[in-house]
Amino acid sequence: MAVFDFALELAFVEIDTTRLGAWKSLAEEVLGLATESVDADGRAALLLRADRARYRVVVREADVDRIVRIVYRVGDQAELDRLTRRFEELSIPHGRGSGWPLPTGRPSEAYVDVTDPAGNDLRFTWAVPEESDSALPSSGITYSDHRLGALGHVVLIVPDLVESVTFYTEVLGFRISDYIGDGPGRLAFLRCNERHHTVAFQAGSTPRVDHLMLEVDDIDDLGCVYDKARALPATVLSEPGRHTNDLAISFYLKTPLEGLEIEFATGGIDVTEPWSVNWHEGGSIWGHKRP
């Protein structure tokens, strides 16, 4: 029997912004990401690239600052059809379509949209993002060559942690890796492939996307980015530290979207099945102190 109900991986995140120039500066000057300016459906947009995929984060010029959607990739059309049938069987509102204009202008493959219990818009499709046939420019930072790419996970603040965990496990087929803490700020970490977690939830009264994780393979690359971020006022949000659950060494930095952080990480573990759900009292073995 398959470990996961569906072949899922985190593909990319779409963001609307009033501060496209600030995103470009952060991406190029601090994070060492490749950027590509495109016209996305009549709006100026920036593609942020870290690995073989042409983009992992898409930032579009807009009148508001917000996370538009989180896009997951399924294995193929048959996987997408099975996921759609799951929504239908459980009477979960969803939308289906194809030909959605991707940030590069290419019409998309078939997709299905659903909103999770905390109000996050999710899109499931296949064969995106497109792979790039050009080499990454030399920025001095080398991102992870993990099979699933350098965009590791998203962490969501949710009003009802149990409701969100139930939706992602019983509807989308994620599995629980572990929990951190107890009480109002408890966190739950879920996986849908070999990564320790692709999504995590933290209990909180106001739903939002808390952070995205970008991954490098070398701790020296992490240190170089940390130094660049520390040189800018109010950019670094935590000192480096090692997490208790996925063992990643990371630090957190501010983005131009208020409330959204980037966790810049290295050394996180993959999960070998079968896996026992763990509970950790705290989130860090050392470090991660906030100013």
Summary of the structure (lengths in Angstrom):
residues: 291
radius of gyration: 18.2
end to end distance: 47.3
largest distance: 52.9
contacts: 952
relative contact order: 0.16
helix: 18%
strand: 39%
